[in-house]
Structure formats: structure tokens, C-alpha cells
Amino acid sequence: MGSKIDLLLAIHSHQPDGNFEWVFAEAYEKSYLPFLKSLYQHPRLKAALHYSGCLLDWIAAKHPEFIKMLKEMVGRGQVEILSGGYYEPILTLIPERDILGQIKLMNEKIKGFTGYEASGVWLTERVWEPTLIRPLAKAGIKFAIVDDWHFTYVGQKPDDLSGYYVTEDDGEKLFIFPGSEKLRYMIPFKLPHETVNYMRELKDLRGCASKIFADDGEKFGVWPGTHKWVYEEKWLENFLGAIENESSWLKTTTFSEYIKEKGPTGRIYLTCASYREMMEWSGGYFKNFLVKYPEANSMQKKMQYVSGLVADAKSKKAQEYLYKGQCNCAYWHGVFGGLYLNHLRSAVYSNLIKAQKELDKAAHKDPNWMDIVETDLDCDSYNEVLISNSKLELDFSPHNGGTLFELDFKPLALNMTNTLSRRKEAYHEKAQEKAMAQAQGKKPDGIDSIHDISREKDAELVADLSYDSYRRVSLLDHFLKEDTTVKDFAASKYCEAGDFLAGEYKYGVKKEANSKKGIMLELAREGNYYGASGDAYRLRVAKTVSIKPNSQDIEIEYKITNVDTREFEPWFGVEFNYSLKDPHLNRIGEAHGLTNINVNDQWYGVKMDFEFSKAADFWYFPIETVSDSEQGLERTYQELSLLFHWKFKLAPGAVWGVKMTKDVKIEE
């Protein structure tokens, strides 16, 4: 039907802040450099390229020759550079002021590196909400790229989509280009002629004027098997050549040029969406990740809290750390490790803590300062309590077991409780079936997409999984049944004999600036302990946490009171979980009658010393998760779990108590 069809290419490349140096280097050598070199050799072919600020900074520092080549390609009109949040945030997760700030920073860097004034945006993970229209327009953005899947939610058929569409919010306009899911699965996994034939079919049978391919640069060399296929077996060279050979009817162009040449296809109002796979992973709405993974919610709410502090203080250095802490990868999980990669979560927290430290330096000239904040940090309608000094910050959740969910060691900008619970994922059940099907199935032409990769050892990894019934934070109060073993406890295959683990604790805070005690937070709950016969006994658990000015010591005191009329003998334990790794404690084990213990982490260079006023029995074990990645399933160390426990008799009205001192310091 039509005489010509345009192919618009958008390639997005990103490595998250906090990723390993070798990952940056390998991705550069396997994908980013050879791809740009190949495109450079075909100056008549045009494309839009996007590089996250994390990656752009690394390339500029390590490989200025890459920036020089990119600038030349921009100068000759072959390449346009796409803007976006500089440190690759999910825009819908960050405040509007930070959306504007991150895009402004990206535009300035793009102009500085290449001389190009960007007018289009790469939406991180193509996460779209209608509320983005106004801030994007305010930032000077004229167009954004989403997936055709977004359009299906408002009744559009992917094969019928062509060109770009106009949307608006309160009169603020934005152009929307729908990327083709079919092209995403074809490129580079199908033979070049198959893609060319598909484009011809769209032109001849549907009268389509254009199609958009928009996807990750890592699929051209980093994803498993793609470097050999794309470069050694010359898929990319053949693909680019095939497009050039069909130039009489198939043309590449940039998005900005297309807008200049042609008007919008129509009007569209999109609902909240992302690409199809993301919608499956998130349960239909991206922010559901904050429900599925409370750890992601804590991180995101901490980021929002710090953003508010930074906005009030107007510190450029703190703002830079905040923006880095908004890098998206650690906030969600799909086919890549994401949230399950502890070093990415650690990098987010480290940047947020560094931002707070910058603000602390400006606000406090005396190192003996202390602070208490009571606020609904996680937006669940209950207050959290944050106590801090120049060395530490401790964040408590009184309504959820009176637990300690964040412990920041400021000298190392380290969240020592950057933990993750083991939870069931849909791919656990599918792993064995997929591995068997792949082993028996016929291999198609080309190579597998990353969504189809499975390995034989996946079945082994999911053979004996354990899942946690509660969030692995600290100051978790357990009452155990007589038959509980360390192995059962480690596998979360035991029953609680009390209702304190996730119960609501009342709290009170006392600050004594001139006292050695400094700040005291008391948390208390009256509840039930269930004996072996099933009888319920009433008791009160009170725990007091104290920190002193400019100190790295934490004092914890427990008092357990029998408020029942009968005597009973509970088995009580306090659980701590730390995102540290001590090689001596990297297995399931137990010890008895301890009055002190130390944990040494050589990776972060931090040491913790515990002391107890009463000898404690001690269980310890690592928490490891099994999660999906681009290489298949992986087992990942998350945290060290410690349980200190005691058995004692309590007569009516009697009080049992223990004091713990925890000292955190840098390992010499």
C-alpha cells in the first residue's frame, strides 16, 4: 500500500551506580564500543542513542575517544541523543523537583559532551504515568518513547500503530512514540532478512508509515550468547547492510526529524503502564513492587525523606548523592537481579547516607549533637522513630514488632541492615520445567531471547528453597516452642509461641542532652506466650535502646514481666540480621553460654562486638536467596542472621532482664 516505511531505532545503554568496575569494562568492550563502531561505519543509517549518566560518567573518564566518536556522529546528523533522568531513576518514584533536576543535569551533560540539545526522553523501564506529562513538558521535553503494550490498555492494536501520538495534561503537550514489542523480540535474535520482511509486510499489507525499535544496548553483546552472534557471526553488520540494501523503501531516521517531517497520527491518553514483561513482574502496576518487596518500599521512602531534607538545605553535593541514590535498578526485580543484588541496594543506601552526612556537616558544628524524628516514614499511617548522632542512625518501627529496620554506620556510609527476606517467586516453580523443556526442545534459528534463557542447574537451585514468614530486620522478639531447632529456625519452618514478632509496641522517647545516656527509646508490648499445652500466659516485653553523643555504642536492655497469675518458663530470643559477612559464621551453627561475640566483615571493613549481662545461647546462619538474572537463576548471599536466646522461669509478677551492648567500629 505505502511506498516507503521509516524504521526508528532507539538504543538505551546503562550500568547502575555501585556496579562492579569489571561489569562496566566488560559491557563497554562487548557491547557499547563495537555497536557504536559498527553504526559509525554506516553513516547513512540513523539512530537515537541514550546513555545513563552513571555510564556516561564512566565512559567519559575511561574512554574519551568514545565521546569524540559520538560527538562526530551527532555532528553529521546520524545520531540524536535522548535525555532522561541523569542517574536513571524511575521518574514516577521520585519527587517532581528531582525529575526536573535530573533531566536538567542530563541535558547539560549531553550539550557539554556532544553539543546536542536533547528534546526527547528515554523513560526508564518505559514506566509511564499520566502525571509525567507536566514535569516532562516543564523540563523542555517534546517526546517520549514507550511500548506498544501501553497502547493496548486503551484499546489500540500494536500492528495498527504507526508514527507518534499527541497527549496532554491541562494543556501541556507531549508526543508519544510506541516501540514495537515484536521488533524487540526479533532484534537481534532473528535473522536480518526476517526483520526486513516484517517491515515490508507492514508497509505493503497495512500501509504502516513507521515502526519503532526501542530497547537495551546490552542485548547487542552483553546478554548471554549475543556477542558471538551479533559481532563474531556478523549479525549487526548483516542487519545494517540489509537495511541499506532496501533503501528504496526502508529508511532510518531520528525521532526529531520524523516529528519535523510528519504530524502526529492521532491523539492518545495512556493509563499507567510499562512494557508487557514489566507489567507481569510488577502485578500490573510498577509501584506494586513497593508492596511485594517491603525492602524496596523502605528504600524508596528513605529516598523521598532525604529528598525533602536536601530540597530544604539546597546543598549541591548532597543533591548529587541524592540523585545517585535514585538509580532505579535496586528498587525492583524482573529478569535481571535488581533488588536481589545486595551491592546495588548498598550503593543506593550509601549515597543517601552520604547526602545526609553533607546536611549534618552544615547543620551541626558540634559533633556531640543528637536528634530524634517521629514521622510516618514509610507512609503506612503509623509513625516510625529515627534516632541519630554523628556516628549512627537507628530507624525503628514500633507498630511492627518494635523492630530496628535500618542501622546506618555513618563513618562508612553503610546501612548495616540492608537485608532481604526470602520469598516465593513465580519462576521458582517454572525453573525445573523450563530447564527440562530447553534440554529436550529444538533450538530455533538465531539465539534465545533473554526471557527464554534457562540452565540445567536452575532445577538444582530450586530443589530445596526456604521462604521467610516475616521481614528479616533486627530486634525481632521471638518466643520459641520446645522442639524448635536451629535448622528449623533457619529454614523458617517453625512456629512462634508468642504474638510479639509483628505486634504493635507502644513507645516513648527520652532525650537527655547532658546525660551519659543521651537518647533512650523504650518500646513495650503486653501480649501472650503460649505454653506447650496451648495455654496462653500474659507477659510484658519492654526493650530500651540507648545511644550517646558522638558514640558508636548501642545499649539495649530487655525486661520481661509475668503479668499473669501463673508461673511459666518461656524460651525467649532476640534476632538480629546484618548485611555483613563473617567467614566464621557463614554456615548454620550454634554456640552456648556466650557473654560476648564479635562479627568481622572484611569486605566493608567493619566490626561489631556484642556483650551480654547474662550468658546467651547463640544460633547463626546465612540468608541466601535464589533469584532470576540474565544468566538464569542465581544464589545470592543477603545477610547474616543471629539469634541470642535464653530459657528462664517467671513467677507471677517476676521480671527477667538482660543488657546487651553493641559496639560498631571500623576494622583495623
Secondary structure in CASP SS format (residue, H / E / C, confidence):
PFRMAT SS
TARGET T0000
AUTHOR 0000-0000-0000
METHOD secondary structure of the structure
MODEL  1
M C 1.00
G C 1.00
S C 1.00
K C 1.00
I E 1.00
D E 1.00
L E 1.00
L E 1.00
L E 1.00
A E 1.00
I E 1.00
H E 1.00
S E 1.00
H C 1.00
Q C 1.00
P C 1.00
D C 1.00
G C 1.00
N C 1.00
F C 1.00
E H 1.00
W H 1.00
V H 1.00
F H 1.00
A H 1.00
E H 1.00
A H 1.00
Y H 1.00
E H 1.00
K H 1.00
S H 1.00
Y H 1.00
L H 1.00
P H 1.00
F H 1.00
L H 1.00
K H 1.00
S H 1.00
L H 1.00
Y H 1.00
Q C 1.00
H C 1.00
P C 1.00
R C 1.00
L C 1.00
K C 1.00
A E 1.00
A E 1.00
L E 1.00
H E 1.00
Y E 1.00
S C 1.00
G H 1.00
C H 1.00
L H 1.00
L H 1.00
D H 1.00
W H 1.00
I H 1.00
A H 1.00
A H 1.00
K H 1.00
H C 1.00
P H 1.00
E H 1.00
F H 1.00
I H 1.00
K H 1.00
M H 1.00
L H 1.00
K H 1.00
E H 1.00
M H 1.00
V H 1.00
G H 1.00
R C 1.00
G C 1.00
Q C 1.00
V E 1.00
E E 1.00
I E 1.00
L C 1.00
S E 1.00
G C 1.00
G C 1.00
Y C 1.00
Y C 1.00
E C 1.00
P C 1.00
I C 1.00
L H 1.00
T H 1.00
L H 1.00
I C 1.00
P C 1.00
E H 1.00
R H 1.00
D H 1.00
I H 1.00
L H 1.00
G H 1.00
Q H 1.00
I H 1.00
K H 1.00
L H 1.00
M H 1.00
N H 1.00
E H 1.00
K H 1.00
I H 1.00
K H 1.00
G H 1.00
F H 1.00
T H 1.00
G C 1.00
Y C 1.00
E C 1.00
A C 1.00
S C 1.00
G E 1.00
V E 1.00
W E 1.00
L C 1.00
T H 1.00
E H 1.00
R H 1.00
V C 1.00
W E 1.00
E C 1.00
P H 1.00
T H 1.00
L H 1.00
I H 1.00
R H 1.00
P H 1.00
L H 1.00
A H 1.00
K H 1.00
A C 1.00
G C 1.00
I C 1.00
K C 1.00
F E 1.00
A E 1.00
I E 1.00
V E 1.00
D E 1.00
D H 1.00
W H 1.00
H H 1.00
F H 1.00
T H 1.00
Y C 1.00
V C 1.00
G C 1.00
Q C 1.00
K C 1.00
P H 1.00
D H 1.00
D H 1.00
L C 1.00
S C 1.00
G C 1.00
Y C 1.00
Y E 1.00
V E 1.00
T E 1.00
E E 1.00
D E 1.00
D C 1.00
G C 1.00
E E 1.00
K E 1.00
L E 1.00
F E 1.00
I E 1.00
F E 1.00
P E 1.00
G E 1.00
S C 1.00
E H 1.00
K H 1.00
L H 1.00
R H 1.00
Y H 1.00
M H 1.00
I C 1.00
P C 1.00
F C 1.00
K C 1.00
L C 1.00
P H 1.00
H H 1.00
E H 1.00
T H 1.00
V H 1.00
N H 1.00
Y H 1.00
M H 1.00
R H 1.00
E H 1.00
L H 1.00
K H 1.00
D H 1.00
L H 1.00
R H 1.00
G C 1.00
C C 1.00
A C 1.00
S E 1.00
K E 1.00
I E 1.00
F E 1.00
A E 1.00
D E 1.00
D E 1.00
G H 1.00
E H 1.00
K H 1.00
F C 1.00
G C 1.00
V C 1.00
W C 1.00
P C 1.00
G C 1.00
T H 1.00
H H 1.00
K H 1.00
W H 1.00
V H 1.00
Y H 1.00
E H 1.00
E C 1.00
K C 1.00
W H 1.00
L H 1.00
E H 1.00
N H 1.00
F H 1.00
L H 1.00
G H 1.00
A H 1.00
I H 1.00
E H 1.00
N H 1.00
E C 1.00
S C 1.00
S C 1.00
W C 1.00
L E 1.00
K E 1.00
T E 1.00
T C 1.00
T C 1.00
F H 1.00
S H 1.00
E H 1.00
Y H 1.00
I H 1.00
K H 1.00
E H 1.00
K C 1.00
G C 1.00
P C 1.00
T C 1.00
G E 1.00
R E 1.00
I C 1.00
Y C 1.00
L C 1.00
T C 1.00
C C 1.00
A E 1.00
S C 1.00
Y C 1.00
R H 1.00
E H 1.00
M H 1.00
M H 1.00
E H 1.00
W H 1.00
S H 1.00
G C 1.00
G C 1.00
Y C 1.00
F H 1.00
K H 1.00
N H 1.00
F H 1.00
L H 1.00
V H 1.00
K H 1.00
Y C 1.00
P H 1.00
E H 1.00
A H 1.00
N H 1.00
S H 1.00
M H 1.00
Q H 1.00
K H 1.00
K H 1.00
M H 1.00
Q H 1.00
Y H 1.00
V H 1.00
S H 1.00
G H 1.00
L H 1.00
V H 1.00
A H 1.00
D H 1.00
A H 1.00
K C 1.00
S C 1.00
K H 1.00
K H 1.00
A H 1.00
Q H 1.00
E H 1.00
Y H 1.00
L H 1.00
Y H 1.00
K H 1.00
G C 1.00
Q C 1.00
C C 1.00
N H 1.00
C H 1.00
A H 1.00
Y H 1.00
W C 1.00
H C 1.00
G C 1.00
V C 1.00
F C 1.00
G C 1.00
G H 1.00
L H 1.00
Y H 1.00
L C 1.00
N H 1.00
H H 1.00
L H 1.00
R H 1.00
S H 1.00
A H 1.00
V H 1.00
Y H 1.00
S H 1.00
N H 1.00
L H 1.00
I H 1.00
K H 1.00
A H 1.00
Q H 1.00
K H 1.00
E H 1.00
L H 1.00
D H 1.00
K H 1.00
A H 1.00
A H 1.00
H C 1.00
K C 1.00
D C 1.00
P C 1.00
N C 1.00
W C 1.00
M E 1.00
D E 1.00
I E 1.00
V E 1.00
E E 1.00
T E 1.00
D C 1.00
L C 1.00
D C 1.00
C C 1.00
D C 1.00
S C 1.00
Y C 1.00
N C 1.00
E E 1.00
V E 1.00
L E 1.00
I E 1.00
S E 1.00
N E 1.00
S C 1.00
K C 1.00
L E 1.00
E E 1.00
L E 1.00
D E 1.00
F E 1.00
S E 1.00
P C 1.00
H C 1.00
N C 1.00
G C 1.00
G C 1.00
T E 1.00
L E 1.00
F E 1.00
E E 1.00
L E 1.00
D E 1.00
F E 1.00
K H 1.00
P H 1.00
L H 1.00
A C 1.00
L E 1.00
N E 1.00
M C 1.00
T C 1.00
N C 1.00
T C 1.00
L C 1.00
S C 1.00
R C 1.00
R C 1.00
K C 1.00
E C 1.00
A H 1.00
Y H 1.00
H H 1.00
E H 1.00
K H 1.00
A H 1.00
Q H 1.00
E H 1.00
K H 1.00
A H 1.00
M H 1.00
A H 1.00
Q H 1.00
A H 1.00
Q H 1.00
G C 1.00
K C 1.00
K C 1.00
P C 1.00
D C 1.00
G C 1.00
I C 1.00
D C 1.00
S C 1.00
I H 1.00
H H 1.00
D H 1.00
I C 1.00
S C 1.00
R C 1.00
E C 1.00
K H 1.00
D H 1.00
A H 1.00
E H 1.00
L H 1.00
V C 1.00
A C 1.00
D C 1.00
L C 1.00
S C 1.00
Y C 1.00
D C 1.00
S C 1.00
Y C 1.00
R C 1.00
R C 1.00
V C 1.00
S E 1.00
L C 1.00
L E 1.00
D E 1.00
H E 1.00
F E 1.00
L E 1.00
K C 1.00
E C 1.00
D C 1.00
T C 1.00
T C 1.00
V H 1.00
K H 1.00
D H 1.00
F H 1.00
A H 1.00
A C 1.00
S C 1.00
K C 1.00
Y C 1.00
C C 1.00
E E 1.00
A C 1.00
G E 1.00
D C 1.00
F C 1.00
L C 1.00
A C 1.00
G C 1.00
E C 1.00
Y C 1.00
K E 1.00
Y E 1.00
G E 1.00
V E 1.00
K E 1.00
K E 1.00
E E 1.00
A C 1.00
N C 1.00
S C 1.00
K C 1.00
K C 1.00
G E 1.00
I E 1.00
M E 1.00
L E 1.00
E E 1.00
L E 1.00
A E 1.00
R E 1.00
E E 1.00
G E 1.00
N E 1.00
Y E 1.00
Y E 1.00
G C 1.00
A C 1.00
S C 1.00
G C 1.00
D C 1.00
A E 1.00
Y E 1.00
R E 1.00
L E 1.00
R E 1.00
V E 1.00
A E 1.00
K E 1.00
T E 1.00
V E 1.00
S E 1.00
I E 1.00
K C 1.00
P C 1.00
N C 1.00
S C 1.00
Q C 1.00
D E 1.00
I E 1.00
E E 1.00
I E 1.00
E E 1.00
Y E 1.00
K E 1.00
I E 1.00
T E 1.00
N E 1.00
V C 1.00
D C 1.00
T C 1.00
R C 1.00
E C 1.00
F E 1.00
E C 1.00
P C 1.00
W E 1.00
F E 1.00
G E 1.00
V E 1.00
E E 1.00
F E 1.00
N E 1.00
Y E 1.00
S C 1.00
L C 1.00
K C 1.00
D C 1.00
P H 1.00
H H 1.00
L H 1.00
N C 1.00
R C 1.00
I C 1.00
G E 1.00
E E 1.00
A E 1.00
H E 1.00
G E 1.00
L E 1.00
T E 1.00
N E 1.00
I E 1.00
N E 1.00
V E 1.00
N E 1.00
D E 1.00
Q C 1.00
W C 1.00
Y C 1.00
G C 1.00
V E 1.00
K E 1.00
M E 1.00
D E 1.00
F E 1.00
E E 1.00
F E 1.00
S E 1.00
K E 1.00
A E 1.00
A E 1.00
D E 1.00
F E 1.00
W E 1.00
Y E 1.00
F E 1.00
P E 1.00
I E 1.00
E E 1.00
T E 1.00
V E 1.00
S E 1.00
D E 1.00
S E 1.00
E C 1.00
Q C 1.00
G E 1.00
L E 1.00
E E 1.00
R E 1.00
T E 1.00
Y E 1.00
Q E 1.00
E E 1.00
L E 1.00
S E 1.00
L E 1.00
L E 1.00
F E 1.00
H E 1.00
W E 1.00
K E 1.00
F C 1.00
K C 1.00
L E 1.00
A C 1.00
P C 1.00
G C 1.00
A C 1.00
V E 1.00
W E 1.00
G E 1.00
V E 1.00
K E 1.00
M E 1.00
T E 1.00
K E 1.00
D E 1.00
V E 1.00
K E 1.00
I E 1.00
E C 1.00
E C 1.00
END
